[in-house]
């Protein structure tokens, strides 16, 4: 079983394009790995699905810089975080870290 199949489910009936495609999955994993490798103190925060968005995962570095990507579900987000070696939190229970808000504010002031 391939790494992506283990992370995102079985190999059956996979779309050839769009957010659920193998290419999109590979790009998501590669992006998250690159972000974690380039930033210290990363933590993952799982955001539940809403009426307009699917489950997402935010990775926040110790500087407050962050990135967000869609994931199929909470279980997959936890598996990806484990694979990346970062602690994972449910944003509904923990909230967002203050360093993320502070970083966002600094970015707004620069604009």
C-alpha contacts under 8 A as a table, 3 or more apart, distances in Angstrom:
res1	aa1	res2	aa2	distance
1	X	5	X	6.26
1	X	6	X	6.66
2	X	5	X	5.15
2	X	6	X	6.28
3	X	6	X	5.20
3	X	7	X	6.22
4	X	7	X	4.93
4	X	8	X	5.76
4	X	9	X	7.68
4	X	22	X	7.67
4	X	25	X	7.21
4	X	26	X	7.27
5	X	8	X	5.22
5	X	9	X	5.01
5	X	10	X	5.34
5	X	11	X	5.95
6	X	9	X	5.63
6	X	10	X	7.19
7	X	76	X	6.01
7	X	79	X	6.48
7	X	80	X	6.61
8	X	25	X	7.91
8	X	72	X	7.01
8	X	76	X	6.31
11	X	14	X	6.59
14	X	20	X	7.26
14	X	21	X	6.28
14	X	22	X	7.41
15	X	18	X	7.21
15	X	20	X	6.21
15	X	21	X	4.98
15	X	22	X	7.67
16	X	21	X	5.29
16	X	22	X	7.23
17	X	20	X	7.06
17	X	21	X	4.94
17	X	22	X	7.83
17	X	23	X	7.38
17	X	24	X	7.54
18	X	21	X	5.57
18	X	24	X	6.71
19	X	24	X	5.48
19	X	25	X	7.31
19	X	70	X	7.94
20	X	24	X	6.35
20	X	25	X	6.64
20	X	72	X	7.91
21	X	24	X	5.19
21	X	25	X	6.19
22	X	25	X	5.01
22	X	26	X	6.04
23	X	26	X	5.11
23	X	27	X	6.16
24	X	27	X	5.04
24	X	28	X	6.10
25	X	28	X	5.08
25	X	29	X	6.22
26	X	29	X	5.24
26	X	30	X	6.01
27	X	30	X	5.07
27	X	31	X	5.96
28	X	31	X	5.15
28	X	32	X	6.20
28	X	69	X	6.73
28	X	70	X	7.98
29	X	32	X	5.23
29	X	33	X	6.06
29	X	80	X	7.89
30	X	33	X	5.15
30	X	34	X	6.06
31	X	34	X	5.14
31	X	35	X	6.14
32	X	35	X	5.07
32	X	36	X	6.15
32	X	59	X	7.74
32	X	67	X	7.96
32	X	84	X	7.97
33	X	36	X	5.25
33	X	37	X	6.01
33	X	84	X	6.53
34	X	37	X	5.08
34	X	38	X	6.10
35	X	38	X	5.20
35	X	39	X	6.17
35	X	67	X	7.75
36	X	39	X	5.30
36	X	40	X	7.10
36	X	42	X	6.25
36	X	59	X	7.87
36	X	61	X	7.76
36	X	84	X	7.33
37	X	40	X	7.64
39	X	42	X	6.69
39	X	61	X	5.81
39	X	62	X	7.62
40	X	61	X	5.91
40	X	62	X	6.03
40	X	63	X	7.99
41	X	60	X	8.00
41	X	61	X	5.32
41	X	62	X	4.72
42	X	59	X	6.28
42	X	60	X	5.30
42	X	61	X	4.15
42	X	62	X	6.10
42	X	86	X	6.16
42	X	87	X	7.74
43	X	59	X	5.53
43	X	60	X	5.36
43	X	61	X	6.54
43	X	86	X	5.38
43	X	87	X	5.19
43	X	88	X	6.03
43	X	89	X	7.80
44	X	57	X	6.49
44	X	58	X	5.59
44	X	59	X	4.41
44	X	60	X	6.40
44	X	81	X	6.46
44	X	86	X	6.49
44	X	87	X	6.06
44	X	88	X	4.53
44	X	89	X	6.18
45	X	57	X	5.59
45	X	58	X	5.07
45	X	59	X	6.32
45	X	60	X	7.82
45	X	88	X	5.72
45	X	89	X	4.83
45	X	90	X	5.67
45	X	91	X	5.47
45	X	96	X	7.56
46	X	55	X	7.31
46	X	56	X	6.02
46	X	57	X	4.56
46	X	58	X	6.43
46	X	74	X	6.82
46	X	77	X	6.84
46	X	88	X	7.29
46	X	89	X	6.20
46	X	90	X	5.00
46	X	91	X	5.67
47	X	55	X	5.76
47	X	56	X	5.12
47	X	57	X	5.89
47	X	58	X	7.48
47	X	90	X	6.80
47	X	91	X	5.77
47	X	92	X	7.39
48	X	54	X	7.23
48	X	55	X	4.88
48	X	56	X	6.75
48	X	74	X	7.45
48	X	92	X	7.96
49	X	52	X	7.78
49	X	53	X	5.59
49	X	54	X	4.33
49	X	55	X	4.27
49	X	56	X	7.24
50	X	53	X	5.16
50	X	54	X	6.33
50	X	55	X	7.70
51	X	54	X	7.95
54	X	70	X	6.64
54	X	71	X	7.38
54	X	72	X	7.29
54	X	73	X	7.83
55	X	70	X	5.96
55	X	71	X	5.64
55	X	72	X	6.33
55	X	73	X	5.53
55	X	74	X	6.80
56	X	68	X	6.66
56	X	69	X	5.52
56	X	70	X	4.21
56	X	71	X	5.33
56	X	73	X	7.89
56	X	77	X	7.84
57	X	68	X	5.60
57	X	69	X	5.55
57	X	70	X	6.32
57	X	71	X	6.70
57	X	77	X	6.49
58	X	66	X	6.65
58	X	67	X	5.56
58	X	68	X	4.29
58	X	69	X	6.63
59	X	66	X	5.47
59	X	67	X	5.45
59	X	68	X	6.47
60	X	63	X	7.94
60	X	64	X	5.83
60	X	65	X	5.84
60	X	66	X	4.35
60	X	67	X	6.79
60	X	100	X	6.81
61	X	64	X	5.26
61	X	65	X	5.46
61	X	66	X	6.16
62	X	65	X	7.46
62	X	99	X	7.26
63	X	99	X	6.65
63	X	100	X	7.75
63	X	103	X	7.23
64	X	97	X	7.96
64	X	98	X	7.92
64	X	99	X	4.51
64	X	100	X	4.09
64	X	101	X	7.34
64	X	102	X	6.95
64	X	103	X	5.07
64	X	104	X	7.82
65	X	100	X	6.35
65	X	103	X	6.18
65	X	104	X	7.88
66	X	100	X	7.01
71	X	74	X	7.66
71	X	76	X	6.78
71	X	77	X	6.16
72	X	76	X	6.42
72	X	77	X	7.65
73	X	76	X	5.42
73	X	77	X	6.34
74	X	77	X	5.00
74	X	78	X	6.25
75	X	78	X	5.18
75	X	79	X	6.33
76	X	79	X	4.97
76	X	80	X	6.12
77	X	80	X	5.12
77	X	81	X	6.14
78	X	81	X	5.12
78	X	82	X	6.16
78	X	88	X	6.61
79	X	82	X	5.10
79	X	83	X	6.14
80	X	83	X	4.98
80	X	84	X	6.14
81	X	84	X	4.99
81	X	85	X	6.06
81	X	86	X	5.41
81	X	87	X	6.73
81	X	88	X	6.24
82	X	85	X	4.92
82	X	86	X	6.15
82	X	87	X	7.33
82	X	88	X	7.92
83	X	86	X	7.92
89	X	93	X	7.64
89	X	94	X	6.60
90	X	93	X	5.46
90	X	94	X	6.16
90	X	95	X	7.70
91	X	94	X	5.07
91	X	95	X	4.61
91	X	96	X	6.25
92	X	95	X	5.81
96	X	100	X	6.93
96	X	101	X	7.79
97	X	100	X	5.57
97	X	101	X	7.14
98	X	101	X	5.20
98	X	102	X	6.19
99	X	102	X	4.95
99	X	103	X	6.03
100	X	103	X	5.14
100	X	104	X	6.20
101	X	104	X	5.07
101	X	105	X	6.21
102	X	105	X	5.11
102	X	106	X	6.31
103	X	106	X	5.13
103	X	107	X	6.27
104	X	107	X	5.11
104	X	108	X	6.31
105	X	108	X	5.12
105	X	109	X	6.34
106	X	109	X	5.19
106	X	110	X	6.42
107	X	110	X	5.18
107	X	111	X	6.61
108	X	111	X	5.32
